[in-house]
């Protein structure tokens, strides 16, 4: 039996109800233009893409879901939408390739657009070692000193879940964490001061040479899987840029993943800087 598209000569899509009951669209009305999905890439925790033809809409609404393992793992309600920029945090433990599904609906149109999809691969952040190194704006070595007041790693997005490392009381305690790198004074500006959750003390690379101007944390032989990280710098630091990376090699000689490359730090007022 064919669908009913009109009732008493009126398109079904233009009828809200019949005898108090919601009326089916019947296939009538205007279908919104299909959006284009651009800029999606593999990554770690935070993902985004742009609606390439966003400017062609007047007042669009976008419906987005992320699927993996045959089910939705991120609902539309958990997606951030700012104009044509769409972003979200993927902390799901579900394995496999993610499929992003996108539809658009222009204000005044009766029917959503056709669905478009794209895929990405989520890589876990579970390195044993993480390092922050003071660098020049071009990424080169520098003797400009760096003070790290607080550097935390979290198992959930937006600095939620469990924080790592557990608040440190020395460079080697509590186990299995080990604060590494090079700092000016082993007592006042000890390396672990970057990982004790205090914002009144800090690890300081004062007087250290170019290639030793860093602070590092060893998460132990069974490192946690992380979703977010942030860092606070001492406002009196003379360095202006850092490179932050992770590796399973203690000397970062191999298998290095760079999270921030020659990143311009915000140290005025000592706010937290987002690492990932």
Short mmCIF file of the C-alpha atoms (twelve columns), coordinates in Angstrom:
data_MODEL
# 
_entry.id   MODEL 
# 
loop_
_atom_site.group_PDB 
_atom_site.id 
_atom_site.type_symbol 
_atom_site.label_atom_id 
_atom_site.label_alt_id 
_atom_site.label_comp_id 
_atom_site.label_asym_id 
_atom_site.label_seq_id 
_atom_site.Cartn_x 
_atom_site.Cartn_y 
_atom_site.Cartn_z 
_atom_site.pdbx_PDB_model_num 
ATOM 1   C CA . UNK A 1   0.000  0.000  0.000  1 
ATOM 2   C CA . UNK A 2   1.447  3.412  -0.946 1 
ATOM 3   C CA . UNK A 3   2.149  6.054  1.710  1 
ATOM 4   C CA . UNK A 4   -0.509 8.751  2.217  1 
ATOM 5   C CA . UNK A 5   1.059  12.049 1.209  1 
ATOM 6   C CA . UNK A 6   -2.002 14.310 1.413  1 
ATOM 7   C CA . UNK A 7   -5.161 14.608 3.515  1 
ATOM 8   C CA . UNK A 8   -8.081 16.586 2.082  1 
ATOM 9   C CA . UNK A 9   -5.619 18.101 -0.395 1 
ATOM 10  C CA . UNK A 10  -3.086 19.196 2.251  1 
ATOM 11  C CA . UNK A 11  0.461  17.780 2.409  1 
ATOM 12  C CA . UNK A 12  0.795  15.448 5.395  1 
ATOM 13  C CA . UNK A 13  4.096  17.137 6.284  1 
ATOM 14  C CA . UNK A 14  2.145  20.342 6.926  1 
ATOM 15  C CA . UNK A 15  -0.417 18.707 9.244  1 
ATOM 16  C CA . UNK A 16  0.492  18.511 12.935 1 
ATOM 17  C CA . UNK A 17  -2.353 16.204 14.025 1 
ATOM 18  C CA . UNK A 18  -5.570 14.492 12.928 1 
ATOM 19  C CA . UNK A 19  -8.306 14.086 15.544 1 
ATOM 20  C CA . UNK A 20  -5.778 14.855 18.265 1 
ATOM 21  C CA . UNK A 21  -3.216 12.303 17.074 1 
ATOM 22  C CA . UNK A 22  0.227  13.166 15.699 1 
ATOM 23  C CA . UNK A 23  0.200  12.890 11.951 1 
ATOM 24  C CA . UNK A 24  2.952  11.006 10.039 1 
ATOM 25  C CA . UNK A 25  5.006  13.051 7.625  1 
ATOM 26  C CA . UNK A 26  3.947  10.826 4.760  1 
ATOM 27  C CA . UNK A 27  7.140  11.674 2.917  1 
ATOM 28  C CA . UNK A 28  6.067  15.224 2.162  1 
ATOM 29  C CA . UNK A 29  7.882  18.476 2.915  1 
ATOM 30  C CA . UNK A 30  11.342 19.780 2.261  1 
ATOM 31  C CA . UNK A 31  14.420 17.615 2.865  1 
ATOM 32  C CA . UNK A 32  17.438 19.450 4.298  1 
ATOM 33  C CA . UNK A 33  20.642 19.655 2.290  1 
ATOM 34  C CA . UNK A 34  23.102 16.860 3.044  1 
ATOM 35  C CA . UNK A 35  26.053 18.137 5.120  1 
ATOM 36  C CA . UNK A 36  29.713 17.456 4.369  1 
ATOM 37  C CA . UNK A 37  31.978 16.135 7.111  1 
ATOM 38  C CA . UNK A 38  35.602 17.294 6.961  1 
ATOM 39  C CA . UNK A 39  38.718 17.298 9.111  1 
ATOM 40  C CA . UNK A 40  38.108 14.191 11.238 1 
ATOM 41  C CA . UNK A 41  41.362 12.450 12.195 1 
ATOM 42  C CA . UNK A 42  42.685 9.650  14.380 1 
ATOM 43  C CA . UNK A 43  43.710 10.749 17.862 1 
ATOM 44  C CA . UNK A 44  43.678 10.125 21.590 1 
ATOM 45  C CA . UNK A 45  40.799 11.619 23.565 1 
ATOM 46  C CA . UNK A 46  39.339 14.788 22.023 1 
ATOM 47  C CA . UNK A 47  38.049 14.696 18.453 1 
ATOM 48  C CA . UNK A 48  36.449 17.200 16.128 1 
ATOM 49  C CA . UNK A 49  35.365 17.882 12.587 1 
ATOM 50  C CA . UNK A 50  33.779 20.710 10.669 1 
ATOM 51  C CA . UNK A 51  30.636 20.784 8.598  1 
ATOM 52  C CA . UNK A 52  32.211 21.830 5.321  1 
ATOM 53  C CA . UNK A 53  29.065 23.404 3.907  1 
ATOM 54  C CA . UNK A 54  27.878 24.987 7.164  1 
ATOM 55  C CA . UNK A 55  27.722 28.412 5.488  1 
ATOM 56  C CA . UNK A 56  25.127 27.134 3.040  1 
ATOM 57  C CA . UNK A 57  22.573 26.732 5.846  1 
ATOM 58  C CA . UNK A 58  20.644 29.530 7.538  1 
ATOM 59  C CA . UNK A 59  19.753 28.051 10.946 1 
ATOM 60  C CA . UNK A 60  20.828 24.407 10.956 1 
ATOM 61  C CA . UNK A 61  20.581 21.780 13.663 1 
ATOM 62  C CA . UNK A 62  23.078 18.939 13.535 1 
ATOM 63  C CA . UNK A 63  22.484 15.443 14.885 1 
ATOM 64  C CA . UNK A 64  25.673 13.503 15.626 1 
ATOM 65  C CA . UNK A 65  26.401 10.093 17.123 1 
ATOM 66  C CA . UNK A 66  29.574 8.027  17.437 1 
ATOM 67  C CA . UNK A 67  29.250 4.260  17.019 1 
ATOM 68  C CA . UNK A 68  31.581 1.337  17.721 1 
ATOM 69  C CA . UNK A 69  31.014 -2.370 18.158 1 
ATOM 70  C CA . UNK A 70  27.591 -2.119 16.582 1 
ATOM 71  C CA . UNK A 71  26.178 0.396  19.069 1 
ATOM 72  C CA . UNK A 72  26.225 4.101  19.857 1 
ATOM 73  C CA . UNK A 73  29.002 4.902  22.363 1 
ATOM 74  C CA . UNK A 74  28.589 8.698  22.334 1 
ATOM 75  C CA . UNK A 75  25.100 10.184 22.162 1 
ATOM 76  C CA . UNK A 76  24.137 13.406 20.451 1 
ATOM 77  C CA . UNK A 77  23.589 14.989 23.884 1 
ATOM 78  C CA . UNK A 78  27.314 14.511 24.678 1 
ATOM 79  C CA . UNK A 79  28.485 16.263 21.510 1 
ATOM 80  C CA . UNK A 80  29.604 19.906 21.602 1 
ATOM 81  C CA . UNK A 81  28.403 22.001 18.666 1 
ATOM 82  C CA . UNK A 82  29.695 25.484 17.967 1 
ATOM 83  C CA . UNK A 83  28.509 26.701 14.602 1 
ATOM 84  C CA . UNK A 84  29.919 24.283 12.084 1 
ATOM 85  C CA . UNK A 85  32.541 22.894 14.485 1 
ATOM 86  C CA . UNK A 86  31.624 19.618 16.177 1 
ATOM 87  C CA . UNK A 87  33.725 18.116 19.016 1 
ATOM 88  C CA . UNK A 88  33.569 15.474 21.744 1 
ATOM 89  C CA . UNK A 89  35.640 13.420 24.174 1 
ATOM 90  C CA . UNK A 90  35.918 9.694  23.539 1 
ATOM 91  C CA . UNK A 91  36.768 7.863  26.761 1 
ATOM 92  C CA . UNK A 92  34.829 4.709  25.897 1 
ATOM 93  C CA . UNK A 93  36.607 1.393  26.536 1 
ATOM 94  C CA . UNK A 94  34.838 -0.164 23.539 1 
ATOM 95  C CA . UNK A 95  37.413 -1.418 21.052 1 
ATOM 96  C CA . UNK A 96  37.372 -0.991 17.306 1 
ATOM 97  C CA . UNK A 97  37.043 1.719  14.701 1 
ATOM 98  C CA . UNK A 98  34.641 4.537  15.493 1 
ATOM 99  C CA . UNK A 99  32.001 5.628  12.992 1 
ATOM 100 C CA . UNK A 100 30.715 9.201  13.190 1 
ATOM 101 C CA . UNK A 101 27.173 9.688  11.878 1 
ATOM 102 C CA . UNK A 102 25.954 13.157 10.923 1 
ATOM 103 C CA . UNK A 103 22.597 14.545 9.791  1 
ATOM 104 C CA . UNK A 104 21.478 18.136 9.350  1 
ATOM 105 C CA . UNK A 105 18.089 19.807 9.523  1 
ATOM 106 C CA . UNK A 106 17.556 23.358 8.386  1 
ATOM 107 C CA . UNK A 107 15.043 25.392 10.372 1 
ATOM 108 C CA . UNK A 108 11.730 25.224 8.529  1 
ATOM 109 C CA . UNK A 109 12.544 22.001 6.691  1 
ATOM 110 C CA . UNK A 110 10.358 19.033 7.509  1 
ATOM 111 C CA . UNK A 111 12.824 16.196 7.027  1 
ATOM 112 C CA . UNK A 112 16.407 15.651 8.161  1 
ATOM 113 C CA . UNK A 113 19.106 15.327 5.563  1 
ATOM 114 C CA . UNK A 114 20.565 12.073 4.409  1 
ATOM 115 C CA . UNK A 115 23.159 10.632 6.805  1 
ATOM 116 C CA . UNK A 116 26.878 11.037 6.135  1 
ATOM 117 C CA . UNK A 117 29.586 9.093  7.945  1 
ATOM 118 C CA . UNK A 118 33.322 9.047  8.550  1 
ATOM 119 C CA . UNK A 119 35.585 6.937  10.748 1 
ATOM 120 C CA . UNK A 120 38.504 7.349  13.132 1 
ATOM 121 C CA . UNK A 121 40.707 5.170  15.305 1 
ATOM 122 C CA . UNK A 122 41.090 5.891  19.007 1 
ATOM 123 C CA . UNK A 123 44.565 5.371  20.461 1 
ATOM 124 C CA . UNK A 124 44.901 4.806  24.187 1 
ATOM 125 C CA . UNK A 125 47.176 7.132  26.164 1 
ATOM 126 C CA . UNK A 126 49.024 4.684  28.368 1 
ATOM 127 C CA . UNK A 127 52.687 5.570  28.161 1 
ATOM 128 C CA . UNK A 128 55.036 4.799  31.021 1 
ATOM 129 C CA . UNK A 129 56.916 8.110  30.764 1 
ATOM 130 C CA . UNK A 130 55.729 11.678 30.177 1 
ATOM 131 C CA . UNK A 131 58.080 14.631 29.754 1 
ATOM 132 C CA . UNK A 132 57.723 18.411 29.603 1 
ATOM 133 C CA . UNK A 133 60.739 20.195 28.155 1 
ATOM 134 C CA . UNK A 134 61.416 23.935 27.946 1 
ATOM 135 C CA . UNK A 135 62.062 24.927 24.322 1 
ATOM 136 C CA . UNK A 136 62.299 27.993 22.119 1 
ATOM 137 C CA . UNK A 137 59.350 29.168 20.035 1 
ATOM 138 C CA . UNK A 138 60.835 27.135 17.192 1 
ATOM 139 C CA . UNK A 139 61.160 23.982 19.283 1 
ATOM 140 C CA . UNK A 140 64.906 24.170 19.877 1 
ATOM 141 C CA . UNK A 141 66.818 23.729 23.130 1 
ATOM 142 C CA . UNK A 142 66.899 26.615 25.595 1 
ATOM 143 C CA . UNK A 143 68.478 27.443 28.936 1 
ATOM 144 C CA . UNK A 144 65.420 29.514 29.932 1 
ATOM 145 C CA . UNK A 145 64.352 28.079 33.282 1 
ATOM 146 C CA . UNK A 146 60.986 26.382 33.739 1 
ATOM 147 C CA . UNK A 147 58.934 26.024 36.927 1 
ATOM 148 C CA . UNK A 148 56.238 23.314 36.979 1 
ATOM 149 C CA . UNK A 149 53.799 23.819 39.850 1 
ATOM 150 C CA . UNK A 150 51.284 21.067 39.220 1 
ATOM 151 C CA . UNK A 151 51.000 18.418 36.525 1 
ATOM 152 C CA . UNK A 152 48.107 15.983 36.748 1 
ATOM 153 C CA . UNK A 153 46.862 13.100 34.623 1 
ATOM 154 C CA . UNK A 154 43.274 11.813 34.789 1 
ATOM 155 C CA . UNK A 155 41.406 8.680  33.738 1 
ATOM 156 C CA . UNK A 156 38.321 10.607 32.574 1 
ATOM 157 C CA . UNK A 157 37.789 13.597 30.315 1 
ATOM 158 C CA . UNK A 158 37.785 17.123 31.741 1 
ATOM 159 C CA . UNK A 159 40.087 16.111 34.641 1 
ATOM 160 C CA . UNK A 160 37.682 13.600 36.138 1 
ATOM 161 C CA . UNK A 161 38.115 10.061 37.376 1 
ATOM 162 C CA . UNK A 162 41.311 9.083  39.181 1 
ATOM 163 C CA . UNK A 163 44.238 11.492 39.225 1 
ATOM 164 C CA . UNK A 164 47.771 10.229 38.562 1 
ATOM 165 C CA . UNK A 165 50.332 10.142 39.914 1 
ATOM 166 C CA . UNK A 166 49.143 9.787  43.493 1 
ATOM 167 C CA . UNK A 167 50.348 12.874 45.396 1 
ATOM 168 C CA . UNK A 168 54.102 12.423 45.614 1 
ATOM 169 C CA . UNK A 169 56.050 12.958 48.825 1 
ATOM 170 C CA . UNK A 170 59.525 12.390 47.371 1 
ATOM 171 C CA . UNK A 171 61.073 11.707 43.979 1 
ATOM 172 C CA . UNK A 172 60.414 7.980  44.474 1 
ATOM 173 C CA . UNK A 173 57.304 7.850  46.640 1 
ATOM 174 C CA . UNK A 174 54.694 6.603  46.602 1 
ATOM 175 C CA . UNK A 175 55.575 3.565  44.525 1 
ATOM 176 C CA . UNK A 176 55.526 2.945  41.594 1 
ATOM 177 C CA . UNK A 177 55.877 6.601  40.603 1 
ATOM 178 C CA . UNK A 178 59.289 8.214  40.024 1 
ATOM 179 C CA . UNK A 179 59.788 11.922 39.338 1 
ATOM 180 C CA . UNK A 180 62.657 12.409 36.917 1 
ATOM 181 C CA . UNK A 181 64.466 15.196 35.099 1 
ATOM 182 C CA . UNK A 182 66.660 18.011 36.267 1 
ATOM 183 C CA . UNK A 183 65.865 20.666 38.851 1 
ATOM 184 C CA . UNK A 184 67.868 23.341 40.648 1 
ATOM 185 C CA . UNK A 185 67.644 22.268 44.261 1 
ATOM 186 C CA . UNK A 186 66.886 18.723 45.397 1 
ATOM 187 C CA . UNK A 187 65.040 19.975 48.474 1 
ATOM 188 C CA . UNK A 188 63.214 23.198 47.726 1 
ATOM 189 C CA . UNK A 189 62.625 22.629 44.015 1 
ATOM 190 C CA . UNK A 190 62.667 18.834 43.909 1 
ATOM 191 C CA . UNK A 191 61.316 17.081 40.849 1 
ATOM 192 C CA . UNK A 192 58.374 15.578 42.760 1 
ATOM 193 C CA . UNK A 193 57.109 19.096 43.555 1 
ATOM 194 C CA . UNK A 194 55.516 19.047 40.095 1 
ATOM 195 C CA . UNK A 195 53.409 16.052 41.147 1 
ATOM 196 C CA . UNK A 196 52.362 16.738 44.764 1 
ATOM 197 C CA . UNK A 197 49.149 18.681 43.906 1 
ATOM 198 C CA . UNK A 198 50.507 21.740 45.716 1 
ATOM 199 C CA . UNK A 199 50.324 25.041 43.869 1 
ATOM 200 C CA . UNK A 200 52.607 26.860 46.328 1 
ATOM 201 C CA . UNK A 201 55.749 24.879 45.481 1 
ATOM 202 C CA . UNK A 202 57.246 23.814 42.188 1 
ATOM 203 C CA . UNK A 203 59.925 21.842 40.385 1 
ATOM 204 C CA . UNK A 204 62.368 24.332 38.868 1 
ATOM 205 C CA . UNK A 205 64.941 23.747 36.128 1 
ATOM 206 C CA . UNK A 206 66.938 26.824 37.108 1 
ATOM 207 C CA . UNK A 207 70.570 26.816 35.814 1 
ATOM 208 C CA . UNK A 208 70.088 23.624 33.771 1 
ATOM 209 C CA . UNK A 209 71.661 23.234 30.335 1 
ATOM 210 C CA . UNK A 210 69.833 23.035 27.022 1 
ATOM 211 C CA . UNK A 211 69.325 19.299 26.748 1 
ATOM 212 C CA . UNK A 212 68.572 18.781 30.452 1 
ATOM 213 C CA . UNK A 213 65.826 21.389 30.743 1 
ATOM 214 C CA . UNK A 214 62.923 19.032 31.469 1 
ATOM 215 C CA . UNK A 215 60.750 17.376 34.114 1 
ATOM 216 C CA . UNK A 216 59.504 13.819 33.674 1 
ATOM 217 C CA . UNK A 217 57.267 11.279 35.405 1 
ATOM 218 C CA . UNK A 218 57.568 7.488  35.397 1 
ATOM 219 C CA . UNK A 219 54.101 5.933  35.867 1 
ATOM 220 C CA . UNK A 220 55.459 2.468  36.635 1 
ATOM 221 C CA . UNK A 221 55.515 -0.847 34.809 1 
ATOM 222 C CA . UNK A 222 51.705 -0.964 34.452 1 
ATOM 223 C CA . UNK A 223 50.769 2.610  33.520 1 
ATOM 224 C CA . UNK A 224 47.115 3.703  33.638 1 
ATOM 225 C CA . UNK A 225 45.074 4.552  30.558 1 
ATOM 226 C CA . UNK A 226 44.546 8.297  30.613 1 
ATOM 227 C CA . UNK A 227 41.943 10.631 29.145 1 
ATOM 228 C CA . UNK A 228 43.047 14.151 30.112 1 
ATOM 229 C CA . UNK A 229 45.977 16.099 31.530 1 
ATOM 230 C CA . UNK A 230 46.737 19.658 32.595 1 
ATOM 231 C CA . UNK A 231 49.715 21.613 33.916 1 
ATOM 232 C CA . UNK A 232 50.314 24.788 35.898 1 
ATOM 233 C CA . UNK A 233 53.541 26.790 35.447 1 
ATOM 234 C CA . UNK A 234 55.312 29.112 37.876 1 
ATOM 235 C CA . UNK A 235 54.674 32.690 36.731 1 
ATOM 236 C CA . UNK A 236 58.349 33.569 37.303 1 
ATOM 237 C CA . UNK A 237 59.553 31.002 34.767 1 
ATOM 238 C CA . UNK A 238 61.671 32.558 32.039 1 
ATOM 239 C CA . UNK A 239 60.741 29.980 29.407 1 
ATOM 240 C CA . UNK A 240 57.838 30.752 27.088 1 
ATOM 241 C CA . UNK A 241 57.326 27.465 25.230 1 
ATOM 242 C CA . UNK A 242 57.309 23.757 26.013 1 
ATOM 243 C CA . UNK A 243 57.124 20.435 24.219 1 
ATOM 244 C CA . UNK A 244 55.149 17.728 26.003 1 
ATOM 245 C CA . UNK A 245 55.517 14.108 24.955 1 
ATOM 246 C CA . UNK A 246 55.037 10.506 26.010 1 
ATOM 247 C CA . UNK A 247 57.135 7.390  25.496 1 
ATOM 248 C CA . UNK A 248 57.815 3.920  26.832 1 
ATOM 249 C CA . UNK A 249 61.525 4.673  26.629 1 
ATOM 250 C CA . UNK A 250 62.903 6.425  29.721 1 
ATOM 251 C CA . UNK A 251 65.377 8.493  27.674 1 
ATOM 252 C CA . UNK A 252 62.812 9.247  24.947 1 
ATOM 253 C CA . UNK A 253 65.098 7.745  22.327 1 
ATOM 254 C CA . UNK A 254 62.278 5.859  20.588 1 
ATOM 255 C CA . UNK A 255 58.520 5.564  20.318 1 
ATOM 256 C CA . UNK A 256 57.887 9.210  21.185 1 
ATOM 257 C CA . UNK A 257 54.409 10.726 20.804 1 
ATOM 258 C CA . UNK A 258 54.263 14.527 20.963 1 
ATOM 259 C CA . UNK A 259 51.132 16.024 22.497 1 
ATOM 260 C CA . UNK A 260 52.199 19.679 22.380 1 
ATOM 261 C CA . UNK A 261 55.028 20.857 20.139 1 
ATOM 262 C CA . UNK A 262 56.669 24.220 20.948 1 
ATOM 263 C CA . UNK A 263 53.480 25.188 22.759 1 
ATOM 264 C CA . UNK A 264 53.235 28.801 24.004 1 
ATOM 265 C CA . UNK A 265 52.455 28.416 27.703 1 
ATOM 266 C CA . UNK A 266 50.107 30.627 29.705 1 
ATOM 267 C CA . UNK A 267 51.839 31.416 32.996 1 
ATOM 268 C CA . UNK A 268 50.439 34.878 33.838 1 
ATOM 269 C CA . UNK A 269 48.168 34.346 36.836 1 
ATOM 270 C CA . UNK A 270 49.251 30.692 36.809 1 
ATOM 271 C CA . UNK A 271 46.215 29.078 35.147 1 
ATOM 272 C CA . UNK A 272 46.162 25.438 34.118 1 
ATOM 273 C CA . UNK A 273 47.288 24.673 30.567 1 
ATOM 274 C CA . UNK A 274 45.504 21.832 28.771 1 
ATOM 275 C CA . UNK A 275 47.914 19.086 27.715 1 
ATOM 276 C CA . UNK A 276 45.325 16.682 26.278 1 
# 
